[in-house]
Amino acid sequence: RTAAKKSPQALIQHIFKFHKPKNEEECPTDFSDAAMKKTLLKTIRVYHQDKNPVDPHGLSWHLLCREITKQLNEKYELYK
């Protein structure tokens, strides 16, 4: 939760460092203001709960992805 209070870049880097995606996605590298909206959308797609079903990843991973997506969506709202 403390990572969610930081910048979008810090949040995304924290997520990829401590909660590596199951599909081996690489952490985004372009965090410029112009690209941040796209970077957030890509990260939301990687961690969206529909892309990370309970089977085969488990309930705890699914719930974590749901929370990650919620935090990322809050950051995305700042760029609308």
N, C-alpha and C positions, 0 to 999 in steps of 0.2 A: 504493500500500500504506500510506503514512503516513496517508492520509485514513481508512482503515479502522480506525485506532486511536483515532479521535476519536469524538465522540458520534454517535448515529444521525442527528440533525439535520444536523450538519456533513458527515457522509458523503453524505447525500442531496443537500444543496446543492452539494457538490463534484461529484457525479455529473452533476447537471442542468446545471451550469455548464460543465464541461469535456468532457462526453460527452452532448451533447443527443440525446434519443431521435429516432429516424427518423420516428415518427408524430406529431410536433409536440405531445406532451404538455407541459403546463405543470408547473413545479416546484410541489410541494405547499406550502401556506402554514401549515397547522395542525400545529405540532410540540409541542402540549401532551402531557403524559404520557397523558392519556385518549385522545388521537387517534393517538399514535405507532404503535401496533400496526396500525391501519388504513392509516396513511401508509406504513409499511414494506411492507405487503401490496400496496398499489397500485403502489408503485415496483417491487417484485419482478415484478408482472405486466407492467409496461411494459418491463422489461429482460430478461424471461425469454427464454432462448435459443429456445424453441419459438415465441415471438412475433417473433423476429428471425432468420429462417432465412438460411442462407448465400446462397441466391438470393433476393432481389436485392441484399442488403446487403453481401455479401462475407464471406469467412472471418474476416478480422481483426475486423470488427464483431461477428460471431457469437461469437468467442472472448472478446472484451471483455465482451459481455453475460453470458456464462457466468461470468466472474470477478466481475462486478458483482453478479450474483444470488447467488453464493456468499457474498460479503461481507455483503450485505443479509440473507441467511438467518441468518448468525451473529448479527447485531444483533437479528433477530426472535426468536431463541431466548431472549434476555434478557427478553422480554415475555411469554413463555408461562407 
